[in-house]
Every structure is written in C-alpha cells, then in structure tokens.
Amino acid sequence: MDLTSEQKGRRAKEILDDPIFAEMIETTRAHILTEWNLTDFDQVDARESLYHQGRALDGILRGLRTLVADWTMDQSRNKNEKGRKR
C-alpha cells in the first residue's frame, strides 16, 4: 500500500509525539550509553556495536522527522499555489 506524503507525515508526527515512543527512545539511548561506558577500552567489537546501535536509533528519528518536514513543505507549497491561483 502506497501512502501519500501527507499520510506518512501525519503518521510520523503521531509516532514522534507518542509519549511511550519517546520514553522508549530515551530508555534505549540511556541503555546504549550505560553499556558503552561499562565496556573496557579493549572491547572494541562491543563498543563499535553500541556505537552503531546509537547511530541506528538516530537514523530512525531522522527518518521520521524528515517525513514530517516533507509533509510540512508540501502543505506550505500547496497553500502558496492556492494563493497564487486567486
């Protein structure tokens, strides 16, 4: 099923505004940082894995924010086009 930019943007905003989602993001981020801080310097593989987990989490948030921004831009563009037609 293909969703429109508006549908994707609205859903992404709902997810970002969801307090349970926000809590899980913060809990996960805190867990990653705690685990990273508990590793020894010679535990390179573990440290790199945790680093990549944090980057993946950031990527998910960035993707959701991009969907919201795209939707917002489309709304603005549509509003401007309607204003020009008058």
Backbone as JSON Lines, residues from 0, in Angstrom:
{"i":0,"aa":"M","n":[0.85,-1.18,0.0],"ca":[0.0,0.0,0.0],"c":[0.9,1.24,0.0]}
{"i":1,"aa":"D","n":[0.7,2.09,-1.0],"ca":[1.46,3.33,-1.08],"c":[0.73,4.44,-0.32]}
{"i":2,"aa":"L","n":[1.44,5.08,0.55],"ca":[0.87,6.18,1.31],"c":[1.3,7.5,0.7]}
{"i":3,"aa":"T","n":[0.47,8.5,0.84],"ca":[0.82,9.82,0.35],"c":[1.8,10.48,1.31]}
{"i":4,"aa":"S","n":[2.4,11.55,0.86],"ca":[3.31,12.32,1.71],"c":[2.58,12.79,2.97]}
{"i":5,"aa":"E","n":[1.34,13.18,2.81],"ca":[0.55,13.64,3.96],"c":[0.31,12.51,4.95]}
{"i":6,"aa":"Q","n":[-0.07,11.33,4.45],"ca":[-0.32,10.21,5.33],"c":[0.94,9.8,6.09]}
{"i":7,"aa":"K","n":[2.07,9.75,5.37],"ca":[3.34,9.41,6.01],"c":[3.73,10.46,7.04]}
{"i":8,"aa":"G","n":[3.57,11.74,6.68],"ca":[3.93,12.83,7.59],"c":[3.08,12.84,8.84]}
{"i":9,"aa":"R","n":[1.78,12.64,8.66],"ca":[0.89,12.61,9.82],"c":[1.23,11.45,10.75]}
{"i":10,"aa":"R","n":[1.46,10.28,10.16],"ca":[1.78,9.11,10.98],"c":[3.12,9.29,11.69]}
{"i":11,"aa":"A","n":[4.1,9.82,10.98],"ca":[5.41,10.06,11.6],"c":[5.29,11.04,12.76]}
{"i":12,"aa":"K","n":[4.46,12.08,12.59],"ca":[4.26,13.05,13.67],"c":[3.59,12.39,14.87]}
{"i":13,"aa":"E","n":[2.6,11.52,14.6],"ca":[1.94,10.8,15.69],"c":[2.94,9.95,16.47]}
{"i":14,"aa":"I","n":[3.83,9.29,15.75],"ca":[4.84,8.46,16.4],"c":[5.78,9.31,17.24]}
{"i":15,"aa":"L","n":[6.27,10.41,16.65],"ca":[7.2,11.28,17.38],"c":[6.55,11.93,18.6]}
{"i":16,"aa":"D","n":[5.26,12.19,18.52],"ca":[4.54,12.82,19.63],"c":[4.06,11.82,20.68]}
{"i":17,"aa":"D","n":[4.2,10.54,20.4],"ca":[3.73,9.5,21.31],"c":[4.66,9.43,22.53]}
{"i":18,"aa":"P","n":[4.12,9.65,23.73],"ca":[4.98,9.64,24.93],"c":[5.62,8.28,25.2]}
{"i":19,"aa":"I","n":[4.95,7.2,24.84],"ca":[5.53,5.87,25.04],"c":[6.74,5.69,24.12]}
{"i":20,"aa":"F","n":[6.59,6.14,22.86],"ca":[7.71,6.06,21.91],"c":[8.88,6.89,22.42]}
{"i":21,"aa":"A","n":[8.59,8.11,22.86],"ca":[9.64,9.0,23.36],"c":[10.35,8.37,24.57]}
{"i":22,"aa":"E","n":[9.57,7.76,25.45],"ca":[10.15,7.12,26.63],"c":[11.05,5.95,26.21]}
{"i":23,"aa":"M","n":[10.61,5.17,25.26],"ca":[11.41,4.03,24.81],"c":[12.7,4.48,24.11]}
{"i":24,"aa":"I","n":[12.62,5.57,23.36],"ca":[13.82,6.1,22.72],"c":[14.83,6.52,23.78]}
{"i":25,"aa":"E","n":[14.37,7.27,24.77],"ca":[15.27,7.74,25.82],"c":[15.82,6.58,26.66]}
{"i":26,"aa":"T","n":[14.97,5.6,26.95],"ca":[15.42,4.43,27.7],"c":[16.48,3.66,26.91]}
{"i":27,"aa":"T","n":[16.22,3.48,25.64],"ca":[17.17,2.75,24.78],"c":[18.48,3.51,24.66]}
{"i":28,"aa":"R","n":[18.38,4.82,24.45],"ca":[19.59,5.64,24.34],"c":[20.41,5.57,25.65]}
{"i":29,"aa":"A","n":[19.73,5.66,26.78],"ca":[20.41,5.59,28.08],"c":[21.07,4.22,28.27]}
{"i":30,"aa":"H","n":[20.38,3.17,27.85],"ca":[20.94,1.82,27.96],"c":[22.2,1.69,27.1]}
{"i":31,"aa":"I","n":[22.15,2.19,25.88],"ca":[23.31,2.13,24.99],"c":[24.5,2.87,25.61]}
{"i":32,"aa":"L","n":[24.26,4.07,26.12],"ca":[25.33,4.84,26.73],"c":[25.89,4.17,27.99]}
{"i":33,"aa":"T","n":[25.0,3.62,28.79],"ca":[25.45,2.92,30.0],"c":[26.32,1.73,29.64]}
{"i":34,"aa":"E","n":[25.84,0.93,28.71],"ca":[26.6,-0.25,28.29],"c":[27.96,0.17,27.7]}
{"i":35,"aa":"W","n":[27.96,1.22,26.91],"ca":[29.21,1.71,26.31],"c":[30.18,2.14,27.4]}
{"i":36,"aa":"N","n":[29.68,2.86,28.4],"ca":[30.53,3.32,29.5],"c":[31.09,2.17,30.34]}
{"i":37,"aa":"L","n":[30.39,1.05,30.35],"ca":[30.83,-0.09,31.14],"c":[31.83,-0.99,30.41]}
{"i":38,"aa":"T","n":[32.02,-0.72,29.12],"ca":[32.97,-1.54,28.37],"c":[34.4,-1.1,28.66]}
{"i":39,"aa":"D","n":[35.3,-2.04,28.53],"ca":[36.73,-1.73,28.64],"c":[37.23,-1.25,27.28]}
{"i":40,"aa":"F","n":[38.34,-0.53,27.3],"ca":[38.89,0.01,26.06],"c":[39.25,-1.08,25.04]}
{"i":41,"aa":"D","n":[39.56,-2.25,25.53],"ca":[39.94,-3.32,24.6],"c":[38.74,-4.08,24.04]}
{"i":42,"aa":"Q","n":[37.54,-3.73,24.46],"ca":[36.33,-4.37,23.94],"c":[35.83,-3.62,22.71]}
{"i":43,"aa":"V","n":[36.67,-3.6,21.71],"ca":[36.4,-2.81,20.52],"c":[35.11,-3.23,19.83]}
{"i":44,"aa":"D","n":[34.9,-4.53,19.66],"ca":[33.7,-5.0,18.97],"c":[32.43,-4.58,19.7]}
{"i":45,"aa":"A","n":[32.42,-4.71,21.01],"ca":[31.25,-4.32,21.8],"c":[31.01,-2.82,21.69]}
{"i":46,"aa":"R","n":[32.08,-2.04,21.78],"ca":[31.95,-0.59,21.71],"c":[31.45,-0.14,20.33]}
{"i":47,"aa":"E","n":[31.97,-0.77,19.29],"ca":[31.52,-0.43,17.94],"c":[30.07,-0.82,17.72]}
{"i":48,"aa":"S","n":[29.67,-1.96,18.25],"ca":[28.28,-2.39,18.13],"c":[27.34,-1.39,18.81]}
{"i":49,"aa":"L","n":[27.7,-0.97,20.01],"ca":[26.88,0.01,20.73],"c":[26.84,1.35,20.0]}
{"i":50,"aa":"Y","n":[27.97,1.75,19.45],"ca":[28.03,2.99,18.67],"c":[27.06,2.9,17.5]}
{"i":51,"aa":"H","n":[27.08,1.78,16.79],"ca":[26.2,1.62,15.62],"c":[24.73,1.53,16.03]}
{"i":52,"aa":"Q","n":[24.47,0.97,17.19],"ca":[23.09,0.94,17.69],"c":[22.58,2.37,17.92]}
{"i":53,"aa":"G","n":[23.42,3.19,18.51],"ca":[23.05,4.6,18.73],"c":[22.83,5.33,17.42]}
{"i":54,"aa":"R","n":[23.7,5.07,16.44],"ca":[23.55,5.7,15.12],"c":[22.26,5.24,14.44]}
{"i":55,"aa":"A","n":[21.92,3.97,14.6],"ca":[20.68,3.45,14.0],"c":[19.46,4.12,14.64]}
{"i":56,"aa":"L","n":[19.51,4.29,15.95],"ca":[18.42,4.98,16.65],"c":[18.28,6.41,16.13]}
{"i":57,"aa":"D","n":[19.4,7.1,15.98],"ca":[19.38,8.45,15.42],"c":[18.82,8.45,14.0]}
{"i":58,"aa":"G","n":[19.15,7.43,13.22],"ca":[18.65,7.32,11.85],"c":[17.14,7.16,11.79]}
{"i":59,"aa":"I","n":[16.6,6.39,12.7],"ca":[15.14,6.22,12.76],"c":[14.47,7.55,13.06]}
{"i":60,"aa":"L","n":[14.98,8.25,14.06],"ca":[14.41,9.56,14.42],"c":[14.55,10.55,13.27]}
{"i":61,"aa":"R","n":[15.69,10.56,12.62],"ca":[15.92,11.46,11.49],"c":[14.94,11.15,10.35]}
{"i":62,"aa":"G","n":[14.71,9.87,10.1],"ca":[13.78,9.47,9.05],"c":[12.36,9.94,9.35]}
{"i":63,"aa":"L","n":[11.92,9.78,10.59],"ca":[10.59,10.23,10.97],"c":[10.47,11.75,10.86]}
{"i":64,"aa":"R","n":[11.5,12.46,11.32],"ca":[11.48,13.92,11.24],"c":[11.49,14.41,9.79]}
{"i":65,"aa":"T","n":[12.16,13.68,8.93],"ca":[12.19,14.03,7.51],"c":[10.8,13.87,6.9]}
{"i":66,"aa":"L","n":[10.1,12.81,7.24],"ca":[8.74,12.63,6.74],"c":[7.83,13.78,7.17]}
{"i":67,"aa":"V","n":[7.96,14.2,8.41],"ca":[7.16,15.33,8.91],"c":[7.54,16.61,8.17]}
{"i":68,"aa":"A","n":[8.83,16.84,7.97],"ca":[9.29,18.05,7.28],"c":[8.83,18.05,5.82]}
{"i":69,"aa":"D","n":[8.88,16.91,5.16],"ca":[8.41,16.82,3.77],"c":[6.93,17.15,3.69]}
{"i":70,"aa":"W","n":[6.16,16.62,4.61],"ca":[4.72,16.88,4.64],"c":[4.47,18.37,4.88]}
{"i":71,"aa":"T","n":[5.2,18.95,5.82],"ca":[5.05,20.37,6.12],"c":[5.38,21.23,4.9]}
{"i":72,"aa":"M","n":[6.44,20.86,4.21],"ca":[6.83,21.6,2.99],"c":[5.75,21.47,1.92]}
{"i":73,"aa":"D","n":[5.19,20.27,1.76],"ca":[4.12,20.08,0.79],"c":[2.91,20.93,1.14]}
{"i":74,"aa":"Q","n":[2.56,21.0,2.42],"ca":[1.44,21.83,2.86],"c":[1.7,23.3,2.52]}
{"i":75,"aa":"S","n":[2.89,23.76,2.82],"ca":[3.26,25.15,2.55],"c":[3.22,25.44,1.06]}
{"i":76,"aa":"R","n":[3.78,24.52,0.27],"ca":[3.8,24.68,-1.18],"c":[2.37,24.72,-1.73]}
{"i":77,"aa":"N","n":[1.51,23.82,-1.25],"ca":[0.12,23.79,-1.71],"c":[-0.62,25.06,-1.32]}
{"i":78,"aa":"K","n":[-0.35,25.56,-0.14],"ca":[-1.0,26.79,0.33],"c":[-0.58,27.96,-0.57]}
{"i":79,"aa":"N","n":[0.71,28.03,-0.9],"ca":[1.21,29.09,-1.76],"c":[0.64,29.0,-3.16]}
{"i":80,"aa":"E","n":[0.5,27.78,-3.68],"ca":[-0.05,27.61,-5.02],"c":[-1.52,28.01,-5.06]}
{"i":81,"aa":"K","n":[-2.28,27.72,-4.02],"ca":[-3.68,28.11,-3.95],"c":[-3.79,29.63,-3.88]}
{"i":82,"aa":"G","n":[-2.88,30.27,-3.16],"ca":[-2.9,31.72,-3.03],"c":[-2.59,32.41,-4.36]}
{"i":83,"aa":"R","n":[-1.77,31.81,-5.18],"ca":[-1.43,32.38,-6.49],"c":[-2.55,32.25,-7.49]}
{"i":84,"aa":"K","n":[-3.38,31.24,-7.35],"ca":[-4.47,30.98,-8.3],"c":[-5.6,32.0,-8.12]}
{"i":85,"aa":"R","n":[-5.64,32.64,-6.99],"ca":[-6.75,33.57,-6.72],"c":[-6.56,34.85,-7.43]}
